[in-house]
Amino acid sequence: MADGDKKYKILIVDDDSFLLDMYALKFSQSGYEVHTALGPEPALEEFKKGYNPDVMLLDVVMPVTNGFEFLEKINNEGIGKDTLKIMLSNRGQQSDIDQGDKLGAAGYIVKANTTPSEVITKVKEYITKAGK
């Protein structure tokens, strides 16, 4: 369980269905209630239907709308205000990390440098740091 009492809801947004399935499995095995979205458009639909996750893991490089554009859009529309937003990307340049920070991301995890188990550990650390 993510924390003895609370089952955290997480929305994982990525355009790679293999990675979505893998992270969904890992997070559900760790006690999270997992929703996935194959890109920003389905994620936006989830929010508009009233889904309010505790955490959103968001890929940066996606076709049509990238993760930064999506984050900016939901911020501007006041969607997911209580959701802890964490960028999860293969792009780890400082400019990308700064961009995520500027848009209100609570953290930035570089996929290439992090195993799925380490991603879960880092997400737990961000949740604790945010006091959720």
Secondary structure as GFF3:
##gff-version 3
##sequence-region A 1 132
A	DSSP	beta_strand	9	13	.	.	.	ID=ss1
A	DSSP	alpha_helix	17	29	.	.	.	ID=ss2
A	DSSP	beta_strand	33	37	.	.	.	ID=ss3
A	DSSP	alpha_helix	40	48	.	.	.	ID=ss4
A	DSSP	beta_strand	55	58	.	.	.	ID=ss5
A	DSSP	alpha_helix	67	77	.	.	.	ID=ss6
A	DSSP	beta_strand	84	89	.	.	.	ID=ss7
A	DSSP	alpha_helix	94	102	.	.	.	ID=ss8
A	DSSP	beta_strand	107	110	.	.	.	ID=ss9
A	DSSP	three_ten_helix	111	113	.	.	.	ID=ss10
A	DSSP	alpha_helix	116	130	.	.	.	ID=ss11
###
